[in-house]
Amino acid sequence: MKDVWIRATVIGSLWAAIEIVIGSFLHNLRIPFAGSLLAFSSVVLLIAFLRIWPYRGMVLRAGLICALMKSISPSAVIIGPMTGIILEAAIIELSLLTFGMNRVAFVVGGMLAVWSALLHKLSTLLLVYGLDFVRILEGLYRYAVRQIGMENASPWLLLLVLSLIYWGIGFLASILGMRLELVASQSKSSGLSADIKAKNLFSFTDAHSYSLVFLGIILLGMIGMLFLMNTADPLIFLPLSLVYLSFLLIRYKRAIRPLTRPKFWLQLAGITLLAAVVIDGLESGIWFSQRGLEAGLLINLRALIVLMGFAALGTELKNPIVKGILYKRGFAELYESLNMAFSTLPALMAILPARVNKIREIPQLAARFLSLADELYVHFDSIRAQMPKVFLIRGNREAGKTTFLSRLQEELQSLGIQAGGFLARGVHMNSQRQGYDLELIPGKQCSTFCRIDGPSTWEKVGRFRVDPEGITLGEGAFDMAVQKSVDVFILDEVGPLEMQDKGWADGICQLTANSSIIQIWSVRNSLVKKVPRKWPLMNYYPINPKAITPEDLAQEIFSFVQQV
């Protein structure tokens, strides 16, 4: 794991915590523009971190971690804040890319990041309620400016005024962030790291049964319903919309529960009445328009489809299979960062104030978070250092991988390194491979592993039949390695069988959980990129046996053993 990911994990976990503390404060007081105030606090924190850790790409990574912590947590997925967080991080990174790592970039990025809260709110309203909602807002605006004698005032003027206010708030947040001092060096350890417990995101389960099929139905259904609302006759999309909403309500009662509260339905009723009055009504003098009423009902139907669809979609995105696919597709560092960030959150919340009572306390809270940065960084960096180091000896079949490992084992032994594991020696007859024998390390105890013409009582795997005694011998090597804490474990080989969670897959999981053992695996060329994605290998080193001698590799491994 790269150092920038470690620092991003620190920021992401602190950012998520500050979202929880300040978000709860704003929610309890029913303060309007809560998203804008959260953006203000986020900018203060991010700019302060950039002053002490000037790393490109760090803020965007931290934004992904903070946003995903909302989606993987057991609470309901809140897609709006997730996209808002990522947008703020992306804007600051873009400012750094444009102006460099300096005060100008901090100020411009902070101003635009806070301003993005306004754009995000407008785009969210447009997504949920559609263009008819814009007509309501425009009607209200026209009516308001007429009452104050400014009939010619353009709606863009209001947007400009609001933008100036947001830019000013962003400027203030940037200045506060730059003025915050890092107090970690002056403060005593909080003991935070002692309370951090490891977590595994894949292990999270609840009563819901996940389905990739339903995930597709939700997404395609939402897109289809919105498309039909804009193109088809009401007699077509109304029945289909009711079927879609009924499906969501029945299957995702828990996720959609917040949408069944009276407050939500009162809000929809208010929008319907407002549309009936504003659309056509204010201009024509008719205080109740049938066309406006129809538009209001369609606005609410669209809102139901979008809000219920996203709530259900968020539930299905918690599917461990979805997370597993992402992890195996090259997002291993992000996954490990989330693991560490989630392990920190309970301990972090325990030492922070349960709530913020005044807005002016936000900078003080950000300073408190900064004081924890170095302690968290040291803790996360120690986790990275403890991740197992794995050397992947790559090559095609019968390319000499086993011979290389055998010589390597002898060199390690000569250096006083205690090795365990086994080699898979090929067995030939008339120049044709008939199977493999396992040779234990150390001691060279041998056992039949598999044969093409093995007894019918042996399990058939591909073109070979596997000897149960060979499996027992190999599994024993894994157990002995962990119990005796050998310095190095040699595994020959990790192949297609293990990629299907068979063969030595269980033993490999046991090994990768033991960070003190340096591991050497032989791997086919076709699996070199897939194997690190199958298991959580952060520190792995692909080795071409033709490009290095066993003696040189043994010396390199010896240096790693000395560090453990």
C-alpha positions in Angstrom: 0.0 0.0 0.0 1.4 3.4 -1.0 2.1 6.0 1.6 -0.5 8.4 0.0 -3.2 5.8 0.7 -2.2 5.6 4.3 -2.5 9.4 4.7 -5.7 9.4 2.8 -7.1 6.8 5.2 -6.3 9.0 8.1 -8.1 12.0 6.5 -11.0 9.8 5.2 -11.7 8.3 8.7 -11.5 11.7 10.4 -13.6 13.3 7.7 -16.3 10.6 8.1 -16.3 11.2 11.9 -16.6 15.0 11.5 -19.5 14.4 9.1 -21.2 12.3 11.8 -20.6 14.7 14.7 -21.5 18.0 12.8 -24.2 16.3 10.7 -26.0 15.2 13.8 -25.7 18.7 15.3 -27.2 20.3 12.2 -29.9 17.6 11.9 -31.0 18.0 15.5 -31.3 21.8 15.2 -33.1 21.5 11.9 -30.7 24.1 10.5 -31.2 25.0 6.8 -28.4 24.7 4.4 -26.9 21.9 6.5 -25.0 20.6 3.4 -23.3 23.9 3.0 -22.2 24.0 6.6 -20.8 20.5 6.3 -19.0 21.5 3.1 -17.5 24.5 5.2 -16.3 22.1 7.9 -14.9 19.7 5.3 -12.9 22.4 3.6 -11.4 23.6 6.9 -10.2 20.1 7.6 -8.9 19.3 4.1 -7.0 22.6 3.6 -5.4 22.1 7.0 -4.3 18.6 6.1 -2.9 19.8 2.8 -0.8 22.3 4.7 0.9 19.6 6.7 0.7 16.8 4.1 1.1 18.3 0.6 0.4 15.1 -1.4 -1.3 15.1 -4.8 -4.2 12.7 -5.1 -4.5 12.4 -1.3 -7.7 14.5 -1.0 -9.5 12.6 -3.8 -8.6 9.2 -2.2 -9.8 10.5 1.2 -13.1 11.6 -0.4 -13.6 8.1 -1.8 -12.9 6.6 1.5 -15.2 9.0 3.4 -18.0 8.6 0.9 -17.8 4.8 0.8 -17.9 4.6 4.6 -21.4 5.9 4.3 -22.4 3.1 1.8 -20.7 0.1 3.6 -21.8 1.0 7.1 -24.9 -0.8 8.4 -26.9 2.4 8.2 -29.0 3.2 5.2 -27.0 4.4 2.2 -27.3 8.2 1.6 -26.3 8.6 -2.0 -26.7 12.4 -2.0 -24.0 13.1 0.7 -21.7 10.5 -0.9 -21.7 12.3 -4.3 -21.3 15.7 -2.5 -18.2 14.5 -0.6 -16.6 13.1 -3.8 -17.4 16.3 -5.7 -15.8 18.5 -3.0 -12.6 16.3 -3.0 -12.5 16.3 -6.9 -12.8 20.1 -7.0 -9.9 20.6 -4.5 -7.7 18.1 -6.4 -8.5 19.9 -9.7 -7.5 23.2 -8.1 -4.2 21.7 -7.0 -3.6 20.3 -10.5 -4.3 23.8 -12.0 -2.4 26.1 -9.6 0.0 23.8 -7.8 0.4 23.1 -4.1 0.2 26.7 -2.9 -2.1 29.1 -1.1 -3.9 30.2 -4.4 -4.9 26.6 -5.0 -6.1 26.2 -1.4 -8.2 29.3 -1.6 -9.7 28.7 -5.0 -10.3 25.0 -4.3 -11.9 25.8 -0.9 -14.2 28.5 -2.5 -15.3 26.2 -5.3 -15.7 23.2 -3.0 -18.2 25.1 -0.7 -19.9 26.5 -3.8 -20.3 22.9 -5.1 -22.7 22.4 -2.2 -25.1 24.8 -3.9 -24.7 23.2 -7.3 -25.1 19.7 -5.7 -28.3 20.8 -4.0 -29.7 22.2 -7.3 -28.7 19.1 -9.3 -30.2 16.8 -6.7 -33.5 18.7 -6.8 -33.5 18.5 -10.6 -32.8 14.8 -10.5 -35.5 14.0 -7.9 -38.2 16.3 -9.1 -37.5 17.0 -12.7 -37.8 20.1 -14.9 -41.3 20.8 -13.6 -39.9 21.7 -10.3 -37.8 24.3 -12.0 -41.0 25.9 -13.3 -42.3 26.1 -9.7 -39.2 27.8 -8.5 -39.2 30.1 -11.5 -42.9 31.0 -10.8 -42.2 31.8 -7.2 -39.2 33.9 -8.1 -41.2 35.9 -10.6 -43.9 36.5 -8.1 -41.4 37.6 -5.4 -39.5 40.1 -7.6 -42.8 41.6 -8.8 -43.8 42.2 -5.2 -40.6 44.2 -4.5 -40.8 46.1 -7.8 -37.9 44.3 -9.6 -39.9 42.6 -12.4 -36.9 42.8 -14.8 -34.5 41.0 -12.4 -33.2 37.9 -14.0 -33.2 34.6 -12.1 -29.5 34.5 -12.9 -29.0 37.5 -10.6 -30.2 35.5 -7.6 -27.9 32.6 -8.6 -25.0 35.1 -8.8 -25.8 36.6 -5.3 -26.0 33.1 -3.8 -22.7 32.2 -5.5 -21.0 35.2 -4.1 -22.2 34.2 -0.6 -20.9 30.7 -1.0 -17.6 31.9 -2.4 -17.2 34.1 0.6 -17.9 31.2 3.0 -15.4 29.0 1.0 -12.8 31.8 1.3 -13.3 31.9 5.0 -13.1 28.1 5.3 -9.8 28.1 3.3 -8.3 30.8 5.5 -9.3 29.0 8.7 -7.8 25.8 7.3 -4.5 27.4 6.5 -4.4 29.1 10.0 -5.0 25.9 12.0 -1.8 24.7 13.6 -0.9 21.1 13.9 -1.0 20.5 17.7 -0.3 16.8 17.5 3.4 17.3 18.2 2.6 19.3 21.3 -0.1 16.9 22.7 0.2 13.6 24.5 -0.9 10.4 22.9 -4.7 9.9 23.2 -4.3 6.1 23.4 -6.5 5.9 20.3 -4.6 3.1 18.6 -5.0 0.7 21.6 -8.8 0.8 21.1 -8.8 0.1 17.4 -10.1 -3.3 16.5 -9.7 -4.9 13.1 -12.7 -5.3 10.9 -13.5 -7.2 7.7 -15.9 -5.5 5.4 -16.8 -8.8 3.6 -18.0 -10.2 6.9 -20.8 -7.7 7.3 -24.2 -9.3 6.9 -27.7 -8.5 7.9 -31.1 -10.1 7.5 -31.4 -9.0 3.9 -30.7 -11.5 1.1 -28.8 -9.9 -1.7 -29.3 -10.4 -5.4 -27.3 -9.2 -8.4 -30.4 -9.8 -10.6 -32.5 -7.4 -8.4 -29.6 -4.9 -8.5 -30.0 -4.8 -12.3 -33.8 -4.7 -12.1 -33.7 -1.7 -9.8 -31.2 0.3 -11.9 -32.8 -0.5 -15.3 -36.3 0.0 -13.8 -35.5 3.4 -12.5 -34.0 4.5 -15.8 -36.9 3.0 -17.8 -39.6 4.7 -15.6 -38.0 8.1 -15.9 -37.7 7.6 -19.7 -41.3 6.6 -20.1 -42.5 9.6 -18.0 -40.9 11.9 -20.5 -41.9 10.1 -23.7 -45.0 7.8 -23.1 -48.7 8.2 -22.5 -49.7 8.3 -18.8 -51.8 5.1 -19.4 -48.6 3.3 -20.1 -46.1 4.6 -17.5 -48.6 5.0 -14.6 -49.4 1.2 -14.2 -45.7 0.3 -14.8 -44.6 2.9 -12.2 -47.1 1.4 -9.6 -45.7 -2.1 -10.3 -42.1 -0.9 -9.9 -42.9 1.0 -6.7 -44.8 -1.9 -5.2 -41.9 -4.2 -5.9 -39.5 -1.8 -4.1 -41.9 -1.4 -1.2 -42.3 -5.1 -0.7 -38.7 -6.2 -1.0 -36.9 -3.2 0.6 -39.2 -2.2 3.5 -36.3 -1.5 5.8 -34.4 0.8 3.4 -37.6 2.7 2.3 -38.9 3.1 5.9 -37.8 6.8 6.1 -39.9 7.5 3.1 -43.1 6.3 4.8 -43.0 8.9 7.6 -45.7 11.6 7.7 -43.2 14.4 7.2 -42.2 13.0 3.8 -45.8 12.8 2.6 -46.6 16.2 3.9 -43.7 17.5 1.8 -45.0 15.8 -1.3 -48.5 17.2 -0.6 -47.0 20.7 -0.2 -45.2 20.4 -3.6 -48.4 19.3 -5.3 -50.4 22.2 -3.9 -47.6 24.6 -4.7 -47.5 23.4 -8.3 -51.3 23.8 -8.6 -51.0 27.4 -7.5 -47.7 28.5 -9.1 -47.8 26.8 -12.5 -50.0 29.1 -14.6 -51.8 30.3 -11.5 -49.6 33.3 -10.5 -49.4 34.5 -14.1 -53.1 34.1 -15.0 -54.6 35.0 -11.6 -56.2 31.6 -11.3 -55.2 30.3 -7.9 -55.7 26.6 -8.7 -54.6 25.2 -12.1 -55.5 21.7 -13.2 -52.4 21.6 -15.4 -50.3 22.6 -12.3 -52.0 19.9 -10.2 -51.1 17.3 -12.8 -47.5 18.6 -13.0 -47.3 18.4 -9.2 -48.5 14.8 -9.1 -45.9 13.9 -11.8 -43.2 15.6 -9.8 -44.1 13.5 -6.8 -44.3 10.3 -8.8 -40.8 11.0 -10.2 -39.5 11.8 -6.7 -40.9 8.5 -5.3 -39.3 6.5 -8.2 -35.9 8.2 -7.7 -35.8 8.2 -3.9 -37.2 4.6 -3.5 -35.0 3.4 -6.3 -31.8 4.9 -4.8 -32.7 3.5 -1.3 -33.1 0.0 -2.8 -30.1 0.4 -5.0 -28.0 1.4 -1.9 -29.1 -1.8 -0.1 -28.1 -4.1 -3.0 -24.7 -2.3 -3.2 -23.9 -3.7 0.2 -23.8 -7.1 -1.4 -20.5 -8.8 -0.4 -20.3 -10.1 -3.9 -20.3 -6.6 -5.3 -17.5 -5.6 -2.9 -15.6 -8.7 -3.7 -15.8 -8.0 -7.5 -14.4 -4.5 -6.9 -11.6 -5.8 -4.7 -10.6 -8.4 -7.3 -10.7 -5.8 -10.1 -7.8 -3.8 -8.8 -9.3 -1.8 -5.9 -7.3 -3.7 -3.3 -5.7 -0.6 -1.8 -9.1 1.2 -1.5 -10.6 -1.9 0.1 -7.7 -2.2 2.7 -8.0 1.6 3.4 -11.7 1.2 4.1 -10.9 -1.7 6.4 -8.5 0.4 8.4 -10.8 3.5 8.4 -13.8 1.5 9.7 -11.7 -0.1 12.4 -10.8 3.4 13.6 -14.3 4.9 13.6 -15.7 3.5 16.9 -12.5 4.4 18.9 -12.5 7.8 17.2 -16.0 8.6 18.1 -15.4 7.5 21.7 -12.8 10.2 22.4 -14.6 13.0 20.5 -17.4 15.2 21.8 -20.8 13.5 21.3 -22.1 16.7 19.7 -21.2 20.2 18.7 -23.3 22.8 20.4 -22.3 25.9 18.4 -21.1 26.6 14.9 -18.0 28.4 16.1 -16.9 25.1 17.7 -16.3 23.6 14.2 -12.8 25.0 13.7 -11.9 23.8 17.3 -13.2 20.3 16.4 -11.1 20.3 13.2 -8.0 21.3 15.2 -8.7 18.3 17.6 -8.9 16.0 14.5 -5.6 17.3 13.3 -4.0 16.5 16.7 -4.9 12.8 16.1 -3.4 12.7 12.6 0.2 11.6 13.4 -1.0 9.0 15.9 -3.4 7.5 13.3 -0.7 7.6 10.6 1.8 5.7 12.7 -0.9 3.1 13.5 -1.9 2.6 9.9 1.7 2.5 8.7 2.4 -0.2 11.2 -0.5 -2.2 9.8 1.0 -1.8 6.3 4.4 -3.0 7.6 2.8 -6.1 9.1 1.1 -7.1 5.9 2.6 -10.4 4.6 5.4 -10.1 2.1 4.9 -12.5 -0.8 7.4 -13.3 -3.6 5.7 -14.7 -6.7 8.0 -17.0 -8.7 6.4 -16.8 -12.1 6.8 -18.9 -15.2 5.0 -21.3 -17.5 4.5 -25.0 -16.8 7.7 -27.0 -16.7 9.8 -23.8 -17.0 11.9 -24.6 -13.9 10.0 -22.9 -11.1 10.4 -25.9 -8.8 14.1 -26.3 -9.5 14.5 -22.6 -8.7 12.6 -23.0 -5.4 14.7 -26.0 -4.5 18.0 -24.1 -4.9 16.5 -21.1 -3.2 15.5 -23.2 -0.2 19.1 -24.5 0.1 20.5 -21.0 0.0 18.0 -19.9 2.7 19.1 -22.8 4.8 22.7 -21.8 4.4 21.8 -18.3 5.7 20.2 -19.8 8.8 16.7 -19.0 7.8 14.1 -21.5 9.0 11.9 -22.4 6.0 8.7 -24.5 5.8 6.3 -25.5 3.1 6.6 -28.0 0.2 7.8 -28.5 -3.4 5.7 -30.2 -6.1 8.1 -32.5 -7.9 7.1 -33.7 -11.3 6.9 -37.4 -12.0 7.6 -38.5 -15.5 7.4 -41.7 -17.5 8.8 -41.9 -21.1 9.3 -38.1 -21.0 5.6 -37.6 -20.2 4.4 -36.1 -17.0 2.4 -38.6 -15.0 1.8 -36.5 -11.9 3.4 -34.8 -8.9 4.9 -35.8 -5.5 5.0 -33.5 -2.5 8.3 -32.9 -0.9 8.1 -31.3 2.6 10.4 -28.5 3.7 12.5 -29.2 5.7 13.3 -32.9 5.9 12.4 -33.8 2.3 9.6 -36.2 3.4 7.8 -37.2 0.2 4.3 -38.4 -0.6 2.3 -39.0 -3.7 0.2 -36.0 -4.5 -1.5 -36.8 -7.8 -1.4 -39.2 -10.8 -3.1 -39.4 -14.2 -3.7 -43.1 -13.6 -4.5 -42.8 -9.9 -7.1 -45.1 -8.2 -10.8 -44.4 -8.9 -11.3 -43.7 -5.1 -9.1 -40.6 -5.4 -10.9 -37.4 -6.3 -10.5 -36.4 -9.9 -9.3 -32.8 -10.5 -8.7 -32.0 -14.2 -6.7 -34.8 -15.8 -5.2 -35.9 -12.4 -6.5 -37.9 -9.5 -5.4 -36.6 -6.1 -4.1 -38.8 -3.3 -5.8 -37.9 0.1 -2.6 -38.6 1.9 -0.8 -35.9 -0.2 -3.5 -33.4 0.7 -3.1 -34.3 4.4 0.7 -33.9 4.2 0.3 -30.5 2.5 -2.3 -29.2 5.0 0.0 -30.3 7.8 2.8 -28.2 6.4 0.5 -25.1 6.6 -0.4 -25.9 10.2 3.2 -26.5 11.2 4.4 -23.3 9.6 1.9 -21.2 11.6 2.4 -23.0 14.9 6.2 -23.0 14.7 6.3 -19.5 13.2 8.8 -20.3 10.5 10.6 -17.4 8.8 9.7 -18.4 5.3 7.0 -20.6 3.7 7.5 -22.0 0.2 4.4 -23.0 -1.6 4.6 -24.8 -4.9 2.3 -24.0 -6.5 -0.7 -21.6 -6.5 -2.7 -22.5 -9.6 -6.2 -22.6 -11.2 -7.5 -24.9 -8.4 -6.7 -22.4 -5.7 -8.3 -19.6 -7.8 -11.5 -21.6 -7.5 -11.2 -21.8 -3.7 -10.0 -25.4 -3.8 -6.6 -27.1 -3.3 -4.5 -25.1 -1.0 -6.9 -22.1 -0.8 -7.8 -22.6 2.9 -4.1 -22.8 3.8 -3.3 -19.7 1.9 -6.0 -17.8 3.8 -4.4 -19.0 7.0 -1.0 -17.9 5.8 -1.9 -14.5 4.7 -3.4 -13.8 8.1 0.0 -14.5 9.6 2.0 -11.4 8.9 5.3 -12.5 10.3 5.9 -15.3 7.7 7.5 -14.2 4.5 6.0 -16.3 1.7 7.3 -17.6 -1.6 4.7 -18.9 -4.1 5.3 -20.4 -7.5 2.6 -19.0 -9.9 1.9 -19.5 -13.6 2.4 -16.4 -15.8 -1.3 -16.4 -16.7 -2.1 -16.0 -13.0 0.5 -13.4 -11.8 -2.0 -10.5 -11.9 -4.9 -12.5 -10.7 -3.4 -14.1 -7.6 -2.7 -10.7 -5.7 -6.4 -9.8 -6.4 -7.6 -13.1 -5.1 -5.9 -12.7 -1.7 -5.2 -9.4 0.2 -1.6 -9.1 -1.0 -0.4 -5.5 -0.5 3.3 -6.3 -0.4 4.0 -8.7 -3.2 7.0 -9.0 -5.6 6.7 -10.8 -8.9 10.0 -12.6 -9.6 11.2 -13.8 -13.0 13.6 -16.7 -12.2 15.5 -16.0 -15.4 16.4 -12.5 -14.2 17.7 -13.3 -10.7 19.7 -16.1 -9.2 18.5 -18.0 -6.1 21.6 -16.7 -4.3 20.6 -13.0 -4.9 17.0 -13.6 -4.0 18.0 -15.4 -0.8 20.0 -12.4 0.3 17.1 -10.1 -0.4 14.7 -12.3 1.6 17.3 -12.5 4.4 17.2 -8.7 4.7 13.4 -8.9 5.1 13.7 -11.6 7.7 16.0 -9.4 9.7 13.5 -6.6 9.7 10.6 -8.8 11.0 
